[in-house]
Amino acid sequence: MAGLLRKTLKSFFRRGAKPTESQFAKLIDACVLHEEDGICKRDSGIEITENLIVKGSLIVDGTFWLAAPPKSANKPSEDPNLDQAPMGAIYLWFGEELPGGFGVCDGKEGRPLITAPNHESGRLNYIIRLAE
């Protein structure tokens, strides 16, 4: 099933075929249109501006940094996505103000002790979603 779209698209363009307008439209819709689909190539690398959902393994060969979205008028505690985190979920957090319902993984009050990687700002911590 995974290769069905690929086979279908290839069949439109086999030798001697005359692709129709709708077949070209299917090909275009199957393509990733970088900026329109939220993928921007920058001098510093590739930036994904839409949600990224990984349904398989994520293999990173190098340093992997998680960062909060750009600061807005909302405080971290007002971020609706953080409210959906299950109790006990642990995140690597960069920032000074913790979101509501989270605590630092500092080994106190029953929280685990997890040391975050060193960062020149000193604001990198593992945080855990606490019980309501």
Buried (B, 14 or more C-beta within 10 A) or exposed (E): EEEEEEEEBEEBEEEEEEBEEEBEEBBEEEEEEEEEEBBEEEEEEEEEEEEEEEEEEEEEEEEEEEEEEEEEEEEBEEBEEBEEBEEEEBBBBBBEEBBEBBBBBBEEEEBEEBEBEEEEEEEBBBBBBBEE
